[in-house]
Amino acid sequence: MNSIPPHDAAGVNSASRGLAPLYVANLVCSMGMMGFVVVAGPLADGLGLAAWQIGASATAGGLGWVLASRPWGRAADQRGR
């Protein structure tokens, strides 16, 4: 028995088509984080912050993203997307 989903003419299986919104959301979130990293240096200089302080804010944002992913995923599974 073949458990691999069939491919269309472009060679993309139907299961990966359903993941496209997740890929786009991941791309947008990553671009947002990278956008913050670009302005973090000048922002820190303008505010008189040390490098570790602006680094700690970026780390806190990343940790919040990681820690919130499981509850958000559970809520999306229960209530629907």
Buried (B, 14 or more C-beta within 10 A) or exposed (E): EEEEEEEEEEEEEEEEEEEEEEEEEEEEEEEEEEEBEEEBEEEBEEEEBEEEEBBEBEEEEEEEEEEEEEEEEEEEEEEEE
